Amino acid sequence: MAYHFWQNYKAAPWAWVPTIQGWEPLCSSARSGMPSRMAACYGTESAFRVGIGTLCRRASVDMIHQVVRAVNEILPGVPLHLWGVKLGLLQSPLALPECVASVDSAAWNGLFRTGREEWKTSGLPQRRWIFDVALPRYQAKVEQALSVPKQTILIWSREASPYSPTASYVDNEARESIPQQRGEA
């Protein structure tokens, strides 16, 4: 259905974001070829990107990084959008891979956890509280998270997790060429 819709409306003036959804990082929708065909159709100067869904339920920043890397291997050069990420991902000391073009979150409205009670006791209409209180508060948190320097992983092994205590940030060939990382300066 989605492919049929795209075939008939691919010239429409909006950004297409086909979304890979599921708990398996190497899911069949990424391998189907449709995202790659769509990316080739729009080129690198468009707002086109492929979304990765179901991230709001993923508890770990590490898992999100693993999924992004896995999808990037299947769709190299295709910009990615991360649906429903938590603020913790932006606050992480590890930078998002360059293939991530955008992220979003429903948490900006402040109505999760204690925010709903805070709104109710504020005396403001919900919409006014969301835009005048919750949004500026969330925006400040995002700006703070993005202003902190991040560590990038230049070389990484597929098996290693950047947050694992046994993480290997370089593969074996690269390790041989960087002796100071093993304390052999």
Secondary structure, 3 states (H helix, E strand, C coil): CHHHHHHHHCCCCCCCCCEECCCCCCCHHHHCCHHHHHHHHHCCCCCCCEEECCCCCCCCHHHHHHHHHHHHHHCCCCCEEECCCCHHHHHCCECCCCCEEEECCHHHHCCCCCHHHHHHHHCCCHHHHHHHHHHHHHHHHHHHHHHCCCECCCCCCCCCCCCCCCCCCCCHHHHHHCHHHHCCC
